[in-house]
Amino acid sequence: MDSLNDILVYPLQQLPFFLITIVIAFTVHEFAHAYFANKFGDPTARLLGRMTLNPAVHFDLFGIILLLIAGFGWARPVPVNRDNFSRPRLMGIVVSAAGPLSNFLLGIIGALIYTVLMGTGTIDSITNEQLQLAIVWFFGIFIKTNFFLFLFNLIPLPPLDGYRILEDVAPRPVRARMQQIEQWAVFIFLLVIFIPVLSANTIVPLYNWAIQIGNHFIRLFLNLFGFSGFY
């Protein structure tokens, strides 16, 4: 068990909550891409059965395994044909941004529910300490992970959404140059992920910012609802 804990990103007792979070976060993220692409005139994802909240159609097994042991993974990207958009660049930006923004929204929803449960004393009233701890663990992981995915996916490196947004914003000559060096930019992204020194100065700060964003929204909801005394 100890050796397995050394391999996994989260301790075994917290792993179920991480898996539930990832199922929700990845599914909603990919659905958001597919939904807005279809709304703007590209039915590609819908025709392939990807405009759904069924997690099974969005998950990549290797991507999930890597996520559990390395903290980095992926779902199956939703196919988007920008040629079907009446305004390809503008609508392309919205479609690309929809995924990260869906995670931002999930983080806010998680912070809201957690604040209400704590502020009303619902969690404190639970006599089963293990259940009480499980709820706290789940919301902590859910909130932090979704805000992290929001920040992470906005990194302007392929294959992330931030790169696609930058590509649509860039002038045509710059965009052409970006496409020429895109394959090399992917290697830069992998180096950032897997080299500890680079990751410590890029990915780790994103985790810290995600926690800060979550704390900010919890405090905001505390003040909004007049709750006090637990945070």
C-alpha positions, 0 to 999 in steps of 0.5 A: 500500500505504501508503495502504491501511495508513492506512485499515485498523485493522491493518497489512496483514501482520497483517490475516489474523490479525485476520480469522481472530480475528474469524471465530472470535470473532464466530461463537462469540459468536453461537453462544453466544447461540443455544445458551443461548436454545434451551436455555432454551426459545426455538428461534427462532435454531435454527429460523432456522439460527443455532445453528451454528458456520458463520461465513457465517450470522453475518456482516454484510458492512458490519459487517466492512468497518467493523470493518476500517477503523474498529475497530468492527463487528458480526455479525448479531444472533441473534434471541431471543424472551424470551417463550419463557423460563420465567423471562424476566428471569433467562434473558435475562441468561444468554443476553445474558451468554453472548456476552461470556463466550464471548469471555472463554473464548476469550481464556483458551484463547488465552493458555493455548495461547500460554503452552504453546507458548512455555514448552515452546520450541515457538515458539523451535524454529521455524527459519522466522522468518516463521512464528515471527513469524506465530504470535506475531502471531496469538496476540497479536491473538487474545488481546487481541481476545477480551478486548476484545470481552468488555469492549466488549460489556458496555458498558451502551449499546444495541445491546450485550449489557451494555445487555440485561443492564441492561435485564433487571436493572432494575425494571419502571418503569426498564426502561420508561423505558429502552425509551423513550430507547433510540433516543437511547442508540444515538446516544450509543453512536455518538458514543462510538465515532466522536468521537476525544476520547470514544473515547480516554477509553472505547474505548482504555482497554478495549484497554489493559485487554484487554492487561492481562487477557491478560498476567495470564492468561499470567503465571498459566499461567506460574506454574501450569506452572512455565515461566519465562524468556520473559515 
